[in-house]
Amino acid sequence: MVAMGLHQGNYENPDTPFFLQQLRRRMFASAYYHDKSISLFVGRPPRLSYRYCKLEMPLDLKSDQLIMQGAELQTAIASLDSNGWNTSSSLNRITWSRVWFLYARIREEILELSLGTADEDVEYRINEIWQKMQRLDASLPEFVRQGIPQIDKYPANSDVQSEQRIFDLAKPSNSTLSAVVVHLGIMQTEFYLRRAQINRMKTPTETLIPISRRMLKVVLMAQTRRDFFRDFQVDVACLMAEVGVSSAGVLAVELLKQEQSRQITQDILPRSDTIQDISVFIRHLADVRTGDANHHICKQGQRALKSALDKILSPSVPPPFNANGTVEADGTFEDMSFLMPTANDAEFLQWLDKVEWDKGFFLPPSDTVEGF
């Protein structure tokens, strides 16, 4: 993108075909939001920054409309609203790409917060990013908002039935998959923001539980519709690796914390339902084929989650209690809010795979502790 100069804008001249102009914008939008996803997963600065790029949105036109000419093309362009959205309420692939492109800009701000060195006004910046997410959600056309989670109407702990609406099996599988990806992407953006807050402000890791539950539920819903998504198994495996493993890992760690502390919070994390969801997810991770690009991540997650679940379900001796009913501080439990790496998915996955689950408290390898 940079070598071709597309990061500086799509310079047009009278000889530039319309379809080429729009394809260049689509290419850049795709590169930009994938760059943010990879950067957040591995914990590195983005390679395409909004500070040095001209972010031009592609128009919400179907692929066959791009090759129109003359009056027919002008009619198609005139049918769009002032912000470039289609007015026929059609949820096309490019429609979802535009939504993803808008949220990628917010993800870059989260990256600055997560990886940046500035320590001033962190709480203010977190609140500002959250407000931007709400304003962005409110600015989307109504037909788009109906197909994705609305931040102001769907709290993180909403009932799972609210997620069912994105799985419209009457539509083509590629269109439904795009809706699922964007749906998960918006929730994951909130997940990243909460994680940045934990990382920078040292707040309790419990704030990740509600959004992690929702993310895992949607990933499992997509996996149970494997026949419908039979042509997109690689994409479904990608959702498990990039979204499912991190959310299931957070829930597994929290379950074990509750198990060791004997402080069960059923209202925040229902024990039985969560264990069942993680068990089903582990089985799906085992089904990822060896040749799949996400096979290694899925196998690593499967191994770590299975070890955690074995420990959670194994019989244990209750810890001694003080006269006031609290657990004695004898080393049987230690708060892991600051032991659990939260900077990025790759670091968390490595820690999750190496942690010694059979100890009375979590103690990651010493080189991991020194690294964050």
Sequence and secondary structure as in RCSB ss.txt:
>XXXX:A:sequence
MVAMGLHQGNYENPDTPFFLQQLRRRMFASAYYHDKSISLFVGRPPRLSYRYCKLEMPLDLKSDQLIMQGAELQT
AIASLDSNGWNTSSSLNRITWSRVWFLYARIREEILELSLGTADEDVEYRINEIWQKMQRLDASLPEFVRQGIPQ
IDKYPANSDVQSEQRIFDLAKPSNSTLSAVVVHLGIMQTEFYLRRAQINRMKTPTETLIPISRRMLKVVLMAQTR
RDFFRDFQVDVACLMAEVGVSSAGVLAVELLKQEQSRQITQDILPRSDTIQDISVFIRHLADVRTGDANHHICKQ
GQRALKSALDKILSPSVPPPFNANGTVEADGTFEDMSFLMPTANDAEFLQWLDKVEWDKGFFLPPSDTVEGF
>XXXX:A:secstr
 TTTTGGG     TTS HHHHHHHHHHHHHHHHHHHHHHHHHT   SS TTS       S  HHHHT  HHHHHH
HHHTS TTS  SS    HHHHHHHHHHHHHHHHHHHHHHH    TTHHHHHHHHHHHHHHHHHHS HHHHTTS  
TTTS TT  GGGGGGG  TTS HHHHHHHHHHHHHHHHHHHHHHHHHHHHH   GGGGHHHHHHHHHHHHHHHHT
TTTTGGGHHHHHHHIIIIIHHHHHHHHHHHHHHHHHT   TTTS HHHHHHHHHHHHHHHHTS TTSTTHHHHHH
HHHHHHHHHHHHHS      B TTS B  SSS    TTTS  S HHHHHHHHHHS TTSSS    HHHHHT 
